[in-house]
Amino acid sequence: MKVAIFEYVSGGGFLDKSLPSSILSEGYGMLSSALNDFKEAGYQTYTLLDSRLALFQPPLRADRIRLVRSQGELKIKFVDLLRDADISLLIAPESEGILARFLSLNNELGIESLNCTIGSISAVCNKLKLNEKLKENGLPVPETNEVEIEEDIEKAQEIVENIGFPIVIKPSEGVGCYGLSVVRKFSQLPLAISKIKEEARTNTCLIQDFIKGIHASVSLISNGKKAMPLTLNLQMVSLNTPDKTSSYFGGVVPFDHELKEKAFRIAKTTVELFKGLRGYVGVDLVLSKSGPVIIEINPRLTVSYIGLKRVSNLNLAKAMVKASLDDELPENFNPSSYSIFSKDALPALKDDLLKKTYSMQEVVTPPFPLNNQNFAFLVTKGKSVEEAKALFKKARQKLRSIVELR
């Protein structure tokens, strides 16, 4: 069977602009991991690749790679990719309707999809509506209000006064930490709103209560009706005031925590509220003193998959296929080890040194020399968290030793 795997950032979605190295490291890492997963499951794998990346001859394990050389030909190449395949997996942001737009093309061609339905994606990508839906169903969420960016700043100040500092301000739609700020005093409010207007290009933003606790996520497999939690994952994030950048840089899978079972129950209930969420789904939450608090739903493959794939006792590609196409959920899931994964910022490397990083099994995304600062993505696994951390430190040192040769 032939599977088309399309990842938006590495597959041509940014051909009209410079490739953002940090986001690219996540996207390419998910793409290479998914290609390996499906290859190990016995599928023929097809994908698209931004022609700028192809110049570096990256070691993608795909049976066929179609190069995309301009934004104008992306749709054509994407449709050609699908026409050669039996099933598809699309890895793209749901914000700005990007994931839904590509899924529509997929559906028009009648290709079996391993993604969530367009309707379910639409139901969860608006963060305010999602928050309200979850609250109506008795699920724990942060207090949330929406503000028009062009409105008088006084309205935002009034909302903040009611919630109390610190607060989180972020776009109404978006992925990751893009445009997000933690505001601790009124003087930071105008800059936080301006940051969303400039970076996220949305007309509205959300003002939320800042929930203190540990940032985590739950990875689930769903058949569109019932969901099965697989792992609780630690998220390594840096949430900053608006004068700095908030970012996600890695995680630990699985994450052992006393609130694991409660997080599983809440995440499962959350996903099952939305019919059509199927395949791989992620739920972001904060493990607070009062219990897990849901932040958002990711109706697609998430970065945690990079680590989860390496510790899973089952093939996740097969699990996605069975759940999406046959309504079958996996049984007896039990992680066999622990995985650490994270980005590493590096200077530009010449081709000969860049290719030395290709031989490192811990490097899922090489530091493609696109900017002054380029991100590699590393992943390790061990029988314990401590062993995985030690191996990660060793891998990072080896990568740094290559950099020093430049």
N, C-alpha and C positions, 0 to 999 in steps of 0.2 A: 504494500500500500504506500502511496506517495503523500507526503505531508508538506504543505507550504508554511514556512514560519517567517513571519514578517515582523521586524522590530523597527519602529518608526525612526529613531534617532540615527542608528547606523545604516538604515535601509533607504536613506534619501530624503527623509522629512525635513532636513535642514540644508538642502542644497542651495537655497536662496540666501543663506547666511553662513557665518562661521560655525563650525561644530563646537558646541560647549563641552569641554573635556570632562568635566565632573559628571554631567548627565550621561554623556557618551559611555563613560566607564561602567555605569549601571546598566544601560541598555544593551551594550555589546556583551556584557557579562551574562545577562539573562539569555540573550540570543545564543551564545556559544554553549551555555549550559543546556538549553532546550534542544539544540541540535544534537548534542551528545546523548541526551536522554532518549530522544526518538530514534537515533541511530542504534543505540543499545537495545531498543525495543523491536528492532527489525524493520523500521520504516526507511524508505528512500526520502531524503531530505532536500528541499529546495528553499532558497532564500534570496533576498535582495541585499546589495551592498553599495553604499555610497562610493562612487568612483575614487574619491579622495583617499578613502581608507584602503581601497584595492591597491594603490600604489605601494603600500607597505607589505603586500603579500601576507596578510594575517592568516594564521593557521586555523581557519574555520572548517569544521568537520561537516561539510555539506556535499551532497552528490552533485548539485548544480547551483552555481551562484550567478545571478544576473546582475550586472552592474547598472547603476542609475547615474547618469551624467548631468542631468538637469532636473529642476523642479517640474518643468513642463512634461517630461517623459515619465515621471513617477507613476501616474495613474495607469499609463499604458503598460509599463513593466510590471506593475502590481497585478493587473488583470491577466497579463500573459503568465505570470507566476501561478495564479490560481487555476487557470485553464489546464495546466499540466498536472494538477494535484487532485487527490481524492478528498482530503480534509485539510483544514487550515487552523493555525494558531496565530493570532495577531497580538502583538505586544506594543501598545500605544497608549498615550495619555487620554483619559476620557474628557479632559477639559477642552473647551472650544469645539466640542463635537468631533474631535479627531478620530477617536476609536470608532464611534458610531458611523462616521462617514466611510471609513474603510470597510466596516462590517456590512454596510449597505451594498457596496460593490460585490462583496463576497456573496451576499444573499441573492442578488440579482443573477449571479452565475449558477446558483443552486449548489454551492460547495458546502459540504458538511463542516460546521464550525465547532471548535472547542471553546469558544468564547461565550461569555454571558450574552443574553439577548439584548437587542438595542433598547427595548422597553425597560428592562431592569437596570441597564446602565444609566438611562435617563432618570430613573427614579432615585438613584443614589448619588449622582454626581453633583447635584445642587446641595451644598452642605447645610443650608438653612432648612430646606424641606426635609432632608434626611434627619436632622436634629429633631424637628417637630414630630416626625413620624415615630422615631424611637421613643421620644418622651411620651407620646400618646399611648404607647404600648408598655409603659412602665419601665423602660430601660434607662440606665444611668447615663446621662449626657451633661456636658457643661452648660451653664446658662449662656444663651446665645441670642444676639440681636443683629439685625441687618441694617446697614446705613448706606444711603446713596452717596457716592464719593463726592458728587458736586454739591451736596447739601451743606448748609451752614455747619461749621465745626461745633457750634453750640449743642446741636442735637447729639453728636457723638460724645461730647463732654457730659451731657445729662445721663446718657446710658452708662458711661464709665462711673459716674458718681453713684449710681444705683448698684452696680456690680461691685465696685471697689477694686483698688490696685492689689496685685498686678493683673493685667489683662493681656489677652492675645488678640492681635488684629491680623486678619488674613483674608485673601480673596474668597468670594462666595463659591467660586469654582477654581480648581487647580489641583496640582499634585505635589506631594512632598512638602518641603518647607519654602517653596517658591513664593516670595512676597510676604512671608510671615514675619511678624515682629512681636516681641514682648514689650509692653509699655508699662513703665513703673511710675511715671509722673505725667501731669498734664502737658508739660512742655514738649514731650516726645510724641504727642498725638498727631499733630499736623505732618510731621516727617513720616510717621508710620503710614498714614493715609496716602501721602504723596508717593511713597515707595510702591504701594499696591497699584496706584494709577500708572506709574511708569513701567514697572516690571510685569505685572499681570495683565494690564490693559482691560480690566473689568470695570463695570459701572458701579458695582456694589462691593462692599466688604463686610466681614463679620467681626463683631466685637464679642469675645468670649471670656468667661471666667477662666483664669489660669489655674489648672489643676496640678497641684503638687504631687509628685510621685515618680514612678519609674516608667519610662516610655517603652511600650512593648507592642507586639502584634500577635495575632493568631492566624495561622495558615490553615485553610480548610479546603476540602474537596466537596463539591456539591453537584447534585444531579438536576438542579433547578427547582427542587421541592424540598428535599432533605439535604442536610449538610453534615459532614464529619470533620471535627477539628483534628488536625494532625499534630501541630506543635505550638507552644508558646515561644515567642522569639523576643529577645532583648533588642531594642533599637538604640543605637548610639547616635544621638542627635545633639546639636548645639543650637539652642534657642536664644537669640540675642535681641538687644534693643535695636531700634530702626537704623541707627548709625553703623551697624554691623550686619553681616550676612548670617542668617540662620541656615543650618544645613544638616543633612543626614549623611553619615559617613560609614556606616556599617552595622554589624550586629552579631549576636550569638544565637545559634540554633542547636538544640532546644535550650530554653531558659528555665531552669528549675526555680520555682517560686511557690510560696504557700498559697497564692491566689490562683494557681494554674487551673484547677478544676472549675472554679467560679468563672474565670475568664473564658474557659471552654464553653460553659453553659450559656453565658451571655452572648458570645460570638456566634454560637450555633443558632440561638433564638433570633439574633439580629439578621443573619443571612437568610433564614427561612421565612422572614417577613416579606421578602421580595422574590416572588416567583420569577424564575428565569435567570437568577444568579447561579451559574453552573461552571463546571470545570474548577480551576484554581481561583480562590477568592481570598483576599486578605482583609482583616479587620484591625485597624489601629486603635489602641486604647492606652490609658494611663492607669497603672496600678497604684491607687491612692490608699491612704490609711483607711478610708471608708469602703474600699473595694474597687474593682475595675470600673473605669468610666470610658465609654465609647467616644472616640473622636471622629472616625470616618470609616467608610467601606471602600476598598479598592477592588473594582470588578474586573480584575485582570491579574496576570502574573506580577508578582512583586519581587523586589531585590532579595528578600529572605529566601526565595526559591533557590538562589545560588548556593546557599549553605544547606538548605533542606535536602536538596538533591543528593548531597554528599553523605548525609547521615541516614537517609531513608532505607528501610529494609524492603521497600518495594519500588518498582519503576514508576515514577510519577507521570511519565508520558502515558503509559498504559492506564494509569488511574484516571487521568483526565479524559482519555478516550472512552473508557467504560462508563464513567459518570455522565459525560455529555451525550453520548450516542446510545448507550444501553441502559441508562438509569441505575447502574450498579455502583455502589460505594465500596471503597476498600475495607478489608477486614484485618483485624489484628495488626494495626500499624504500630510500630515500635522502633523509635530511632536507635541506631546501633552505636552511635558515638556523638561527639559534640563538634560543632563547626564554628570557626571564627572567620569573619570576612570584613574587609574594610578597604577604603581607598587610600592611595599613597600619592602625594603630589611630588612630581619630579621635573627636572629641567628637560629640555629637548635632547634626544639622543640621535646620533647618526645611525644610518641603516644597519651597519654591522653590529652595533651594540644593541639596537632595538631587537634584532633577531635573536640575540642571546637570551632575551627575556622570553621568547617563544618556547624555549625548551624547559622552562620552569613550570611544572605542573600546578604550582600554587597560583600562577598568574592567569586569571580568567580574562582579564582585559589588559593588553600591553599598553605602555605609556606612549600612544601614538603622538609623534612630535608635531602637534598642530598649533601650539601656542608656547609662550614662555613657561607656563606652568601646565603640566600634563599629568593626568591621573591614571595610574595603574589600579587595577582591582585585584586584590589577593584573597585567597581562601585556603584555610587549612582545616584538618579534622584530627581529633585525638580521642582516646578512650575516656578522657576527662576534659573539663574546661581548661584545667591547668596545662595539660599536655598540648591541647590545641593552641593555647596562647604561646607556649614555648616554641612550637613549630612555626607559628605565625611570626614571632620575633626573629627566628632564624631565617625564614624566607625573606622577610623585609631586609635583613642585613645583607643577604645574598644579592637582592635586587639593588640595594644601595652600592654594593661593591662594583656592580656593572656600571652604574652611573658614574662612579669615580674614575672609570677608565676613559671617559670622554675627553 
